[in-house]
Amino acid sequence: MIDYMTAGESHGPQLTGILTGIPAGLSIDVDQINAGLEERQGGFGRGNRQQIEHDMVTITGGLRHGVTLGSPLALVIQNRDHAHWHEIMNPISPATNDNTLRRVTRPRPGHADLVGGMKYGHRDLRNVLERSSARETAMRVAIGQICKQLLGQLGIELVGYVQQIGPIMTTSQSLSVAELTKQIKKNDLRLVDQTKVAASHDLITATKKAGDTLGGVIRVVATNVPAGLGSYATWNTKLDGQLAAAVMGVNAIKGVEIGDGFIAADQYGSQVMDAIDWQADTGWSRLTNHLGGFEGGMTNGMPIVIKAAMKPIPTLYRPLQSVDIQTKVVKKASVERSDTTAIVPAAVVVESVVAIELVRVLTATFDGSNLTRLQQMLQNYRAELQAY
């Protein structure tokens, strides 16, 4: 079963990731990983830092001649902006008056600043915000891209895109993953509905001028996922719960829906439950997919549909009231360089963590030591489901 860990601060020298449990024999396309990192850096409404960073991954372990060995994969992404923070974010040199000039003592509402400082005893809140920053998600995207490549070898596709920006909503469209991917590449907001792009640009521009920020809604669709992943037997083996936890673990995500989600609460059971069908050539299916591909905490063979609500970015260029932790005097909150909206990169990150969790359950359910064996076991399992 796979697992991973990331380390590194926003303006530190680099981000580091360790990914364990990826089967031996998987050919890794580093260009595809870097393309995912580039997508995370894109999107209308991003801040100036994206003009500095040009994220590229270096794999320093677990790979030989482009093929995984089955041992832990070690990944590194350099922080180019560290050149401007070399003294202040130096991991080794002792603190001095010169290298602690950018102290943060006025916590930003909505960020981890104040509570993190209280919990860990930091009097310079930079020690909190440097790690709680969404910069860390670059490594989760790199890891997620490796998992997406493995899923592709298992016949599973997925994509994450933007369904809503602030008050501008689009409707869900029943398109293939390939068609969804094609549509979102036509604009810089990862929107499927091209008719909402111009209005979204205008909204983001006006919001930036007002010194405010925007959130939105992300939708992820995964197809050809076999039925029976996860379990009803215990609460902590329910796959929809694991996916919800992973998505909620993405910075600024405040809500997760599976399928119709909260809309289902307004309807009758007859309107929400997905009627069962069986055909000799295709096997078991559902006539609708209101439950988003899950029943009893297990995949049911229908497309997995997950939505995530992202709050507006807490860093405001017209900051709210705060209190200085040193003087206890009411002040405006600190201002750090930030985005007007990060809904586009968030869609890439949410897609990535969904990919990671799908690979986690697949390598836990089947022997994940070797790619060929994993493929054969999954093929046999699909045949077993077909014959049921």
N, C-alpha and C positions, 0 to 999 in steps of 0.2 A: 504494500500500500504506500502511496506517495505521501510525503509531507514536505513542508518547506519552512524556511525562516529567512527574514530579511534583517539587515542592519545598515546603519548609516544615518547621518543627519542631512537636512536640506542643503546646507552650505558647507558640509564637511567634504573631505577629499573624494569620496565615492559612496555608492550604494553597493552592498554586497548581498548576494542571495545564495542559499544552499537548497537544492531540490533533491530529495531522496526518493527512491522507489520507481523511477522511470525505467521501463524495461530495456534490457540490452538489445541492440540491433536496430534502434530507431535512427534513421538519417535525419540530422538536424539542419534545417535551412536557416542560417544566421541572418540572411537578407530578409527573410519573412519576419523574424523576431524584430529586426530593426524597423521594418515597415510598420509593425504594430506600435513600436515606440514612437515613430513619427506621427501616427494617427493620434496617439495620446497627447502629443504636443500641439496638435492642430486645433482648429475650431475658431469661429468668430467669437470675439469677446475675451480672448486670452490676454494676459499681461505681457510686459516687456521681457520677462525672464526667458520666454520661449525663443527670443531672438539671440540669447546667449547660449543656451543649451542645444546641443544637437546629439541627442541620446543614441548611443550605439553600445551594444552589449559585447563583452569579451567573456568567453567561456574558458576557464582555466583548469577545470578538472572534470572527470567523468566522461570525456569525449576524446576519441582518437580517430583521426582521419574523417571527421564529420559524423561519426556513428557513436551512439551511446554505448557505454560499457556495462551499465547496470549499477555502477558505483555512483556516489553522490555527484551531482553536477554543481560546479561552483561558477557563479556568474558575477560580473563586475560591470557597473555603469559609472563612468567618471562624471563628477560634477564640475563642469567647466567654470561655473560661477565661483567655485572655491578660490580661484586665483584672486578674486576681489575680497576674499574673507580669510586669507591664509593665516594671518596672525590671530584674528578673533576666534576662528574655529579650528585652531591648531589642536590636534588631539593630545600632543605630548608636552608642549612647553608650559611652564607654570603660569598662572594668572598674574598679570601686572596691570597697572593703571592704563597702559597703552593698549593692551589687547582685550580689554573689557569695556571699550568705549561705547559699544552699542547695546548697553544693558536695557532690558525691557522690564519696567516696573508698573506699567499701567495695563492690566490685562484687558484683552478684547472680549466683549460679550459674545458668547456663542462658540468660542475657541476653548481649547484645553488649558489655556494659560493659567488661570487662577487656581482651578481645582488641582491641576498637575503640580503647580508650585506648592500648594498646601500639602498634597499627598507625599511628595518626595523631598520637601524641605528646601526647594530652590528659592533663592532670593533674586536671582536673575532669571526671569521667565523665558529668556532665550533658550535655556536648557530644556524647556518643555516644548516650545513651538518648533524648534529645529527638528524634533523627531515626530511630533504630531502633524507636521506639515504633510500635505498630499504629495510632496516630492517622492516620498517612499513608494507610492503606487507605481512609479516607473518600473521598479523591480518586480512588482506583482504582475505587471503587463508582460514583462520578459518571460517570467515563469509561465504565465497563462498562454503565451504564444507557443511555448514548447508543448504544453498540454493540448492546445488546439491542433498542433501537428500530429500528435499521437491520436487524438480523436478522429482526425481525417483518415488515418490508416485503419481505423475501426469502422469507417463508414458513417460517422456522426458529424453533422455540421451545426454550427451555431453562429449567431450574429447579435450584437447589441446595437441599438440605435436610439435616437431621441424621439420621444412621442409628444413631449410638451416642453415649452420654454416659457417660464412665467405663466401668464394667463392664456397664452396662445396654445391651443390644443389641436391635435390631429387625430384622426380616427385610425383604429387598428385595421391593417390590411392583411388578408389571407394570401400571402405571397410565399414562394419558396425562399429558403435562405439565400440562394444564389441571386434571386431577383431583388430581395431586400438589400443585399450587399451592393448590387448594381445601382439601385436607386440612391442610396445614401452617399455614394461616391460622386454624385452629380452636384453636390453643394457642400459648403463648409460648415454645416450645422448637423450633419449626420441625420437629416430628416428624410423620411420616405416621401412625404407629401411636399412636392416641389412648390405648390401654390402658397405655402406658408413661409417660404424662405425670406422673401422681401420684407414682410411684416415683422418677422423675427429679427432681421438685421436692424430695422428701424427701432424696435423696442430695446435692443441691447445698446445701441448707440445713445438713445435718450437716457437710458438707465446709467450709463457711464458718465454722461454729462451731469447727471444729478448726484453723482458720487455714491450711487447705490449698487446693489447686486441682485442677481436673479438665480433662481433654482429651476427645477423642471422634473420631468418624468422620463425614465429610461425603460425600454422594453427589450428583453432578451428572448430569443426563440432558438431552441435546439431541436433538431429533427433526427429521425432514425435512431432514437435512443430505445434500446430494448425494454420490454416490460419486466418488472420484477426487481429493479435496482432499488436498494433500500429495504426496509422491513417494517411490518406492523407490530413486531414482537415486543420491542422496547422503545421507549420515547426517544432515546438518543441514537437509534438506528433509522429513524424516519428521514429519508433523503430530502424531502421538501423542507424539513426543519434545518438540516445541515446547510442547504442552499440559502435559506433565509438568513441564517447566522452569518454565512460568508458575505452575502450582499450587504447586510447591515454593518459588517465590519469595514466597509469602504467609507472613506472620509465623507462626511456631510450627508450620508444616506439616513433618512429618518422614517422610512416606511417601506415595506415589501409586500407585494401581492403575488399570489400564485393563481394563474387563470383569471377568472372574473374578480377574485378578491373581495373587496368590501362591497362591490355592487351586488354580489350574491346575497348579502344580508337583507336586501330590500325585496327579494323575490321569493316565490314559492319553490318548494323542492322540485316540483315537476318542470320548472323552468331552468333549473340549475344542473340537475343530474344528467349525465351523458349516457343516452341509451346505448346498449351494447349490440354489436352486429358481428356476424361471422360469415366469411366467404371462403369457398374452397381454395381459391388462388391466393388470397391475401391473409387469411386467418382472422384473428380477433381484432376488432377495432371499436371505436365509438362514433356515433352519428354526429356528435358535436364535441366541443372541447372546452366547456365552461370551467372545468376543474384544472385546466392547464397541464394536463399530462400526468396527474397524480391521483391516486386513490389509496387511502390507508397508509400514507407515507411512502408509497412505492410508485415507481413509474408504471404507467399502464400502456405504453407503446405509442401514445399520441404525442404530438409535439409538446415539449416543455415550454411554458410561457411564464415568464417572471417579469414583474414590473417593480421599479424602485423609484421612490420619491426622494429627490435631492433638495435639501434646504438651500436658500441663497447663501453665498459665501459670506462668512462672518466679518472678514476684514472690510471695513467701510472707509472710503476716502473722506466721508463726512462722519467721523466716528461718534459713537454713542457715549453716554456717561460711563465712567469707570472710577475707580479709586486707586490711587498710588499705594502699592503694598508697603512702601517704606515710610511714607509720611502720613498715610491714611487721609490725604486731602483729595476731595473730589476733583477729578480731571477728565479730559477727553481720553478715550482709549488710544493705545498706540496704533500706528498705521504702518503696516508692512506692505511691501510690493505684492500686488495680488491681481486677480482677474475680475472682470465684471460678471462673467458666468463661466463655469467649468463643466457645464453639462455635457459637452462633447467628449472631453477626456474621461469624464466619469462613466460615459457609456462604454468606452473602451475598457476601463478598469472593471466594471461590473461584468461585461462579457468575459473578461479574463478570469475572474474568480469563479464564475459559473463553470468555465472550462476546467479549472483546477479541481473543483468538487466532483465533477463528472468523472474525471480521471481517477480521483481518489476512490470513489465507490467501485469503479470498474476494476482497478488493481487490487481492491480488497475482496471483491467477489470472485475474481478469476486469478489464476497464477500470472502475476505481472513480472516475472523474472526475465522473460524473453519475449520479444514482439511476436515472432512467428507462433509461439505457443499460445500467447494471449489471443491472437487473431483466430487460431483454430478453435480454442475453447469458446470464444464468443460466437463463432459460426455454428458450432455444435449446439450451443444454447439457443440461438435463434431458431434452429431447426426443431429443437425440442418444443419451443413455444408454438411454432407453426403447426406441429402435429398434435397439440393438446386438444 
